[in-house]
Amino acid sequence: MSMPIAPTYVSHICEIDKALQQLTRAPEDTVEALRNPLSGTKAVHHSIRANHSDISATCFERFKSILLRTQATPECRKAIQKLLDQPMQVSNDELRMILQLRDHKQNRKAPKEDSVHVFYVRSWTFMSSKLLRLVKLLRKRGFTSPRLEEWEFQSCIALCGTLTVRYVGMAGGGRTATQRHKRDQNDKSRNTLHGEFMHIVDEECPDPCEFQLHEFPEMGINVIGNDKSGVLQLADDMERLLIQLFGYRSLLNVQIGGRNINYLPQAIDSSIFEGLGSDYFKKLPNKCSLLPDSKWNQTASFFMDIKKHSKSYKNKNIIHKNSFKVMETQARPYEYCGNVILAFLGEEPSDNHLTAGNTFFKGNCGASLLVKSLVNHIANMNEYETSSKSHWDLSKSFTFINSLPLPDYSDLTGGLQGLRNYFISTRPIVVVSLGKRSSFTLESNLKKLYFKKPSQPLGKEGWIKVIIRQYGETWDDSYTHIALRHPGSYLYATRDHDHLRSYYLQFQLVYFIAFTATEVLDELESRSMRLSRRDVCLKILNRVRDFLHNREGVILKSAGSSGEISFLKTYSTLNVPTTDLNCRRIFQDIKKVLKQRIDALNTRMESENSDSTLQVGSNRKRKAKSVEKDKSSPVFGRGTFHNIFSLGRAVGTPNSQERFEHLKALWAKNVPELHIMIPHREEKYPQWNGEFSTLHEGQFYFLKVLSQMSQPLYITTLAKVCNSAIVGRRRFDEISGSTELKCGLWVSRDRIKAYRTENSPFILTNEMQGHPIEVKLEGHSSIKWKTTAGSSITWKSFAQTQSGSNHPPVEFET
């Protein structure tokens, strides 16, 4: 039993594969179906797919056979089921029965194997009360990972038992699990949850927990011939399966596994491209041909200049010899009826990628694999087959030119001239820039090259900007520019699903615009019309606008020769199974019981080891006494904002259908705190709906209600909400009528400083809603403020101190 999963997770499982309900002969009882270990392993597969990733059938069958062959005895079957239900409560001794764990110290005695990828698990075992202390300390230091919520929840469930926090990893390149662990101990930044966790456990914990390191010898991936890419995919798939098996929500792993992204779109997102009616990948093979030498020679000489420059610079081969041929090969485009339709401009994924002789589209690095998987998926929907029924080489649809300067290539003048020559000789109609450097180079009309990545943002996340630019002086030197993020930027951190979805839809739009360009060219050819290149680009842009205008799920902003396009979140419109809704209601009842357990744990924690490093009770008492003696301003604990958050938050854009549906569901729940000013009566619904429908996405409904209250009611209502119990959080709030709170909530400066990197609202009321991004403690107290609305108002004395207090007012700046 874990915390309830998000509705997006459940809806995605139901959308991708309804077979989850057919795991047993009783399809309505999916909970009982998961009690079977075989069904449980299938659910692990579904969990991966619900996270927008997929694995090969070969890897899953191997994983399933290893896991299930040990269920011969009742003890093993019980251990497998426990691992599927409560992975944090499974001991390493139980794991040995299931997965044949091998202690890392046994590696010296174990026979040498030829596995190129070894999988391992690190385990830290705590008493539940000690893990809860660790969670509180991590929260105090500014960490807000969902893993902390899961550990906190499991501590409540286990009460007095033991829990194991784990990290599942993969070691390759001849490294062992021990070597990888030592490297992480030395290199992991304390700014990461994993790094700070290890630091606290190793350096600060007065009562060390039990640490163990084990390998999975049977899970190792061996070399299969010379198929390096196949080995990498199998290794990624196995790591994803192990991470899901051990409960991704409870592990220290930030990502769901795998060095590369094997993105699996939702079916409803795939249907968007089909709805656009694009036949780009069907049309291109029939009418495309390699750019002739007469047009290419002017650009080809530029690659020779790069080669000469690199060899003459300090008599060293700065750029590897393999790189020249690759750069030239992937930059030479294919024409459609005598016109280059689409070209991509960006940075190579890495020097090693070029050195190995790989083009951007055909390499093994994460960035190229991500792009290739997206293009492959879009092309497969297009059923791109020639008359001979053989698949066309998709790399021909991905012409790529490196955005100079190359590594150690310092000839800016030559680089700019080379890019101009490329545009002059190829004359692409649509150019897609990947990353900031290439985007701002095109924005400067090829007048500036960037050695370093520009600091200014590329654009708002989720929006794609389409604009007509020029590389020369005449209108015939025009092209359509589409700016995208570099695919390499999606490989790290948490690999946000919404960002990956947006990137996938943006690639759909790129190829739809390219398809529109072919239609316009066909139309002009049939009419024997000759237009300037700028008029052609305008005709393409206008046709795209007309097609997308008022289209469901698409937001379109256009002005003249430019436009911005975004896609709404479509999963919110899916029907979430009623069984999931019932489970979440049941969880709310369980949560009430857990509050009582948390209070008991807090009492025990304050009485045990009061002088230990992890004990924060003395600090809490000291602050409480300061409040009682009127030495400091009243403070709302962080639990305040979790309470306010639970009352509802604006979903979707203002006055959107998504917002109206969310408010309709919220009205049906009849949340008392949201009906203090406007009662819950049918005739009042339009007025109530109007109050919240104009809020910006992410703003809190309760704070809108709060901002309309008089001072006495404001204090009383706020105190009532903030004083409600929160699982695992003790507070020292003391609110009285003498406290003057105009438009804000008091937050201690130390606490704000601790959470300064957290992207969550701390002080949100009235028209000012956002999050603090910097705190200065020198001189007067000030907080730099960033609003979701993008306003530029400076708020002076946003919250006043208590009467008689010597604390300065809090000042908010945008």
N, C-alpha and C positions, 0 to 999 in steps of 0.2 A: 504494500500500500504506500503510495507516494502522494504528493500534493496533486490536486486536480490539474489535468493538462489543459492547455488553452483550446478554445473552440476551433481555431485554425488547424490545430493538429488533428482533431477528430474529423473535421470536415474533409481534410485532405486524404485521410485514410479511406473514408467512405467514397471519395471521388475516384481515387486511383484504383482501388481494388475492393469491390464489395464482397470478395471471397472471405473476408475476415469474419463475416456473419455466418459463413457456411463451414466453419471449422468442425462443427459437430452436426449431428442430426437434429439438434434443437437450435435452429438459427437465431431464435429470439433471445437465447440465453448466452450471450457472448462471454459473459464473465465466467461461466462454467466451462466454456470452450477453452479458455486460457489456462484452466487448471491442468490440462494435459500438456506434458513437456513438449511433445511434438508441435502442438498448436502454439505453445509459448515461443518456440524457436521461429515459427512462421511470423508471430507477432513482432519479433525482433526485426525481421526483414521489413515488415510493414512500418515499423518505427523509423527505419532509415529512409524509406520512401516518403514518409510523411514529413521528413526534414529536407525534402527536395533533392534527394540523392538516390542513387541506385547502385546495385552491385550485380556482378555476373552470377548466372545460375551455377556455374562450375564452382565458384568459391563458396556459395551458400550451401551447396550439397556437401562439400567437403567439411565445412564448419558443422553442419547438422549431424553428419555421421560421427564426427569426433565427440560431439556433445552427448549424443543419444546412445552411443554404444555402451556407456557406463551405467545405464539405468537398469541393470540386471537385478540389483538388490533393492529392497524397499528404502534402505538408507540413502542410496544414490538418487533414487527418484525423488525422495523428500528433499535432498540437498539441491537438486536441479530446480525443483519448484520454488524453494526458498530463494534461490538466486534470481529467478524470474520475478518473484514477488517483492522481496526485500533484500536487495544486494548488499546493503550496508550492514545487515545483521548476519551475513554469511561469514564464517571464520575461514582462515586459510587452510585449516585442517579439512574442512568440508570441501573446499575448492580442490584439494589434492585428489579427492575421490572422483571429481567430475572431470577436471582438465589436466590431470597428471602434472601438476606444478613441479618445477625443479628449482631448488634454491640456487641463487646466483653463485654461492661458494662451491657448488658442485661442478661448475663449468671446467675447473682445472682437471677434474677426474673424468669428465664426460668425453666421449670420442669426438674427434674433430669432424664437424659437419660442413657441408658446402652451402648452407643456407645463406642467402644474401640479405634476407630480412628476418630479424629475430624479434619476437613480441614478448613484452614483459609487463609486469604489474608491480607498482609500488604500493605498499599498504601501511597505513598508520592507524593503530587501534587505540581508541579512547573509551573511557567511561562516558556515558551520555552527559553527565553534569559537566565534565571537563571539556567536552566538545562544545557544549553550550557556552561556556566561558570563552573559549577560543573564538566562537562566532561573534560574541559581543565585542571582543577586543579588535577583531578585524573590522567590524562595523565602525567602531570608534576611530579607526585609522582611515576611514573613508571608503571602504570596499562595500559594494552593494550588489554583488553577483547573485543571481538566482540560486547558486549552489549554497549560499549561506542560509537562504530560506529553507532549502531542502534539508540541510543538516539540522537546522533548528527544529523543523517539523519532526524529523526522525528521532531527535533527542527526546521530544515529547512522547513519541510512540514507545520508544525503548524504556524510558523513565529511568530505571536503575541498571539497565543492561549495558553491553558494550557495542560500539559502532566502529566500523572501519571505513576510513576515507581512503580512496584509491586514485591512482593515476595509471592509465593504460597507455603504453607507448610502443614505438617501433624503432629498432636500431638497425642501421644498414651500413654498407661500406666497410664491413669487417669489424665494426664496433660491437662490444658486448653491452649488456644491460647495465653492468657495473660502471663501465666507462661513460655511458650516457648519463647515468645518475650523477656521477661526480662532476661532469661538465655542467649539468643543470644547477648543481649546488653552487658552483663558482660563477656561472654566467647569468642565471635567472635574476632579472631585475626585481627589486623589492616593490616596484610600482605595479607588479602583476600579483594577482591573488596567489598563484603558485609560489612565486618567489617569497612573498611575505609570509605565507603559510610555513614554508620550510625554515625561514629565519626564526619565526616564533618557536617552532617545535625544537629546533636545534640549539637556539641561543637563550631564549627567554622562559621557556616552560620549566617551572620548578619541579614538576613531576613528569619526567619524560615518558612519552607514549611508546608503545612497542612498534618498531619499524621493521618491515621485512621486504625483501626484493626477490621476486621469483620470475622465472621465464616459462613460456609455453613451448616446450620443445616440439610438440606435434603440430603446432600452428605455423611453424617457420615456412617461408616460401623459398624454394630452391630455384636455381638457374634452369630455365627451360630453353635449351639451344641458344640462339642469339637474339631471342625475342625480348629485348630489354623493356620495351614499352608494355608488353604483356605481363612481365614479372611485376612491374611497377603498379599496374592496375590490380593484379591479384593481391599484392601487399596492401594497397589502399583499401580494397574491399574487406580484407580480413581484419584490418584495424578498425574499420567502421563497425563490423559485426561484434568485435570484442567490446568496443566502447558502449554499444547499445545493450549488450548482454549484461554489463556491469552497471547499467543505469546511468546514462549520460547526464541526467540532472543532478546526480550526486557526486560525479567524478570531478577531479581537478582539471580535467581536459577542457580547454576553451572551445575547441572545435569538435565536430562530430566524427572526425577521423579522416585520414588520407591526406597526403601531401598535395594532391590535385583535386579539383572540383569536378565531379561527374553530375552535373546539374540535371535534375528531373523536374520539368515544368508541370504545373497543374494542367489538367485536361482543358479547363475553361480558359486558361491562358493560351494554350495551343490553338484553340478554336478562333482566337482573335485574328491570327494570321490567315486562317482559312476564310474568315469573314471578309478580309480585305480583298480577296479574289486575285491574289498575285500569282502569276505564272512565270516568275522571273527565271527559276531554275529549269523550266521546261523550254523557254524561248531561247535562252542563251546558247545552249549547245548547237542549235541548228544554224545560227547566224553569227557565230563568233569566230575570230581568227586572230592569230598573234600579230601584234603591232609590227608592220613591215620595217625592214632595215632603214629605208629612206627616212622614216620618222624617228627611229630609235637612235641613229648614229650620233646625233647631237648630244643625247643624254649618255650614251655609252662612253663617250670620251671623258665624261666627268668621273666615272668610276676608275678609269685609267689614271686620271689626275690624283685621285685619292691614293691609289697604289704607289705612284711615284713619290707623293708627298711623304707617305709613311716610311718608305725605304730610305729617303734622303734625310729624314729628321734624325739627327745625331747617329746616323748610320745604324739605326735599329729598325727592326720590323715591328712597329708599334701595333699595327693591326694584323692579325693572323692572316696568312695567305688564303686559308679556306674561306675567309669572310667575303673577299671581293666577288667571287663567282656567285655566292649565295645572294649577296645584296643585289647584284645585277639581275639574277634570274627571277627573284621574287618581285622586283620593281617593274619588270617589263610586262605591260598589260595586254589584255585581249580586247579586241574591238568588236562592237556590235554594229553591223551595217556602217563600218567606217568611223565609229565614235567610241571612245573609251567611256563607259558608263560610270564605273565605280572604282575608286582607289582609296586605300587606307594609308594614313601618314602617322607615324609614331616611333617610339623607341623600341629597340630590340629587347626581348625579355632579359637577356644577359649576354656577356661576352662569351661564356662557355657555349651558349646556344649557337652562336655564329661560328665559333671555332670548330664545333663538331660538324659543321656543314649542313645545319638545319635551317630551313626557311621558317618564317614566323608561323605559317599554317601547319607545317609538318613536323614540328619539333616535339620533344618529350617534356618540356618544361610546363609548369602549371598554367601560365598565361596563354600559351598557344593551345594547350589541351582544352582550356575553357572555351576559347573562341571557336575551336574546331567542333566541340560538342554542340555549341549553340547553332552554328551554321549548318551542321549535319542534321540537327533536329528540324530546323526550318526547311531545309531542302527535302528531307524525307516526307514532310507534309505535302510538299509540292510534287511528289512522285516524279522526280527528275530522271527520266529514262529516255535514252535516244531510241531511234527506230531499231537499232541492233540489240536493244535490251541490255546494254552494258552501261554501268554507271559512269557518269561524266566526272572528270577530275575536278572536285570542288575547289581546289586551290586556284583554279583559273578564275574563280569568282572573287578571289581575295588577293588582289594586287596590293603589295605592301612596299612602301618606300620609307627608308629610315630617316627620321628627323635629325638632321645634322645639327651641331657637330657630333661626330662619333667620338668614342672614348679616345682621348689623347690626340684628336684631330683638331688643331687650333686655328685652321684657316677659315675664319668666319666669312670673309669676302668670297672665297672660293666656294664655301658651302652654300651661301645664299644664291650665288650665281648658278650653282649646280641645280638647286631646287627650282629656280626660275626656268632654267633650260628644260627641266623635266616637265613642268607644267606647259611650257610652250610647245614641246614636241608631242606630248600625249594628249593635251587639252581635255582632261577629265571633266565630266559633267557634274558628278557628285564626288566630293572628297570628305572622308570621315577621318577626323583627327582623334587619336587615342592618347589621352593624357594632356597635362597642362602645357608642356613645352611645345608640342606640335600645335596645340590649339591657339596659343598666343602668338606663335610664329605666323600662322595663317591670319590671325586677327590684325597683325601689323602689315598685312599685304606683302609678306615676304621681304620685309625691310629689316627684320631683327631676328637673330637666333639666340637661344637661351642655353647657357652652359648649365645653369642651375634651375631647379624647378621654381616657377613664380609663386610668390606667397599668396596672391589673391585667389579666391575660390574660382573654380571652373564654372560653377553654376549651381542652382538648387538641385539637391538630390531628387531623382525621380523625374526630372524634366529634361527633355531633349530640345536643343535649340537648333533651328534650321534657318540659315541666313545666306543671302547671295553676296559673294565677295568677288574681288578682282585680283589677279596676279600681274596685270599689266595696266596700260593706260587706256585701252579702248574697251568698249562693251563686248567685243568678241573675246576678251580675256576674262570673262566671268565664269563662275562655277558656283555650285551649291555646297555650302559648308555645313557639316553636321559635327558637333563637338560631343565626344563621349569620354568617359574616364578610361584610363588604361586598364586592361583586364588584370594586370598584375596587382592592382590595388584591392582586388576582391579576394586575394588568396590568404590574407592574414587576419589576425584578430578573430572575431566571432563568425565571420562570413555571414553577415546578416541576410536572412532569406528575402526580406523585402527589397534590399538593394540588388540581390542577384535576380530576383523576378523583374525588377525594373530594367536591369541591363538586358535581360533576355527579350523583353518587349521592345526595348530600344533597337536591338538588332533586327527584330521583325520589321520595325518601322523603316530602318535603313534599306532593307531589301524591297520593301513596298515602294519607297521613293525611287529606288533604282528601276523597279518594274514600271512605275509611272513614266520614268524617263524613256524607256523603250517604247511605250505606247505613244508618247508624244512624237518621238522620232519616226515611228511607223506612220503616224497620221500625216506628218509633214512630208514624208517621202511619197505617200500616196497622192498628195495634192501638189507635189512638185513645188513646195514652198521653201523659201530660203529666209530664215530669221537670224538675227544676231544671237550670239550665245546667251546674252543676258535675257533676251525675250524668251528663249527656250527655257531658261531656268525659271523665269517668272511663270511661264505656262505650266511647268511641272509643279511649282509651289502652289499655284492657284488650284490646280486639279486635286492636289493632296488636301488642301483646305476644304474644298467643296465635298470631297468624299468623307472626311472625318467630321465635318460640321454636324453637330447635334447627334453624333453617333454615341450609343450607349457605352459608358465606361471610359470615354475619352474626354480629356479637358484640352481645349484648344485656345491659344491666345495668338492673334496674328496682327501684324501691322506692316503694310507695304511689302518690302522685300525680305521680311523675316517672320518667323513664327516660333512659338513654343508649344510643345505637346507633352502631355502626361497621361498616364493611365490610372484609373481608380483602382483601389483594392477590391478585387472581385470576390475574394473568399468570404466576405461578410454577408454576401447575398445567398450563400449556400445554406441548406437546411441542416442544422446540427441535430443529430439523433436525440430523441427525447430521453433515451437511456443515459446519455451523457449529462443532460440537464438534471435528471434525477440524482445522478451521482454527485453533482456539484451541490445540490440542495442538501443531500445527506452529509456531505463534507462540512457544511456550515453547522450542522448539529454536532458533528464530532468536534469541531473547533471550540465549541462552548465548553465541552468537557476538558479539552486540552488546556484551556485557559486556567482551569483549576490546578492542573498538573504543573503548569509553568510557575504559578505562584508558589507551589510547594518547592519546586527546584530553586527558585530565586531565594527563598528563605534559607534553604540548605546552603546555597552558595555563599550567602553573606555570613553564615556562621562558620564556614570551613576556611581555613588558611587565609585569614583576613589580611595577612602581611605579604601574600604572594604577589608576584608580578602581574598575574592575570586577574587579580581581584580589583574590581573597580568600585566596590561598595563604599569605601572610605571617601572616594572622590564624590560619589553621589550624595553621601550624607553631608559632606562639607558644603556642597552647593545648596542643599536643602536648608542648612542652617543660615547660609548667607541670605537666602530669600526671606526666612523668618525674621532675620534681624534688619531687613530692609537695606542690605548692603549692595544688592545687585538687582537688576531689573528682572521681572518675572520671565521665565523661560518655558517655552513649550518644547517637550522632547521630540525626537524624530518620529515617535509613534503618532504624533499629531497628524503628520502628513499622510500616514498610511490610513488613518481613520477617514480623513477628508477624501483621499483617493478612492476609498471603498464606496463612497456615496455617488460616484459617477464622474466621468471625464468626457469632454467633448470628443466625438468621433467624426472623422471626415471633415470636409470643408464646410464653411458656413452656408446654411440654407440648401445643403445638398440632400439628395434622396437618402443617402447613407445616414446623415444626421437625423432626418425625420424618422426613419425606421428605428434608430437607437432611442430617440426620445419617446417614441410610441411604446417601445418595450419597457422603458423606465417608468412611464406613466402607469402602465399596468401593474408594476411592482408596488406602486404607492409608497415611496420612500418618505417617511414623515419629515425628515430634515429638509427635503426639497419642496415642502408644501407649507412652510411656516408663513410665508407672505401671501401665497396664492393657494387657497384650499383645493383639495382634490375633489372637484365637482365637474361634471361633464361640460357644463357651460363655460367653465374657466379654462378648459384645455387649450383653446387657441391662444389665450393670453400667456399661459404657462409655457407653451411651446415656443412662443415668440421670444420669451426671455432668454432661452438657451440656444435657439437655432442660429443666432448670429455670433456666438463665441468662436474664437479661433480653435483649431484642432489642438487638443491636449489640455485646454483650460478646464478648471474644476467647476462643476455645476453648483456645489455648495457655496463656493466663494462668491459666485454671482448673487446668490440669495443673501449672503452675509453682507455684501456691500450696500444693500438697500435698507439695512436696519438702522434704528436709532442706537445711540451709545449704550444705554442700559441693556436693551435686547441683544445688541451685538455681543457684549461681554458674556451675558448669560448663555446665549446659544453656543458661542464659541467654546466656553468652558465645558458645557455639557458634552459636546462632540469630542473635545480633546481629552477629557477625563475618562472616556470609556476605555475599558481594558484592551490591551493589545498583547498578543502572544509573545512572550519572551522579552518584553520591554518594560522596564521600571522607569518611572519618571518622578520629577520633583516639582511639578507645576503647582504654583500657588497663584490663582487668579482671584482678584477681588474687584469690587466696584470702583475702588480708588485708582485702579490701573487705567491709564488713558491710552487706549489703542484706537487710533483713527482709521488707518487703512493698512494694517500690517499685523504680523505675528512676531513676537519677540523670539529671537534665536540667539543663543550665546555665540560670541565671536569665535571662541575656540571650536565650537561645533561646526559653524559655517566654514571655518578654515579647514577642518578635517574633511568636509564634504565638498570642497570647492571644485573638485573635478567631476562631481556627480551631476549628471544631466537630469535633475529632477527639481520641480518647483519647491522652493522653501518658503517664500513669502509672496503669496498670491491673493490679491483681492482687487475689487473695483475694476478699472480698465487696465491696470498694470499687472500683467501676468507673464512670467518668464522664469529664468533661473539665474542665480548668482554665478559669475564666472571668475571673479577674483576678489580677494579680501585684503585690505591693507590695515595693518595694526599700528603703524607708526602715526603719531599725531592723533588727529580726530578719526573716529570710526567711519569707514566708508566702504561701500560695496558697489563694484561695477555691475551693472545690471543689463542683461540681454533679454529682449522681449520677443515673444513668438510672433507678434504683429509687426515687428521691425520699426516701431516708433522711436523717435529721437527726443523724447521728453526727459528733462532732468528733474528728478523729484527731490525736493529739499525737505528735511525733517519729516520723512515719510512715516516714521513712528516716533512718538514722544516718550521720554523716560518718565518714570514714576515721579510724582511730586516729592521734592526734597532730595532726589538722587543726584549724585555728582557725575553720573554717566552722561556723555554727550549724546545728542540725538543721532539716530542712524540715518545716513544720507545715501540716497540711491541715485546712481548715474547711469545713463545709457551710453 
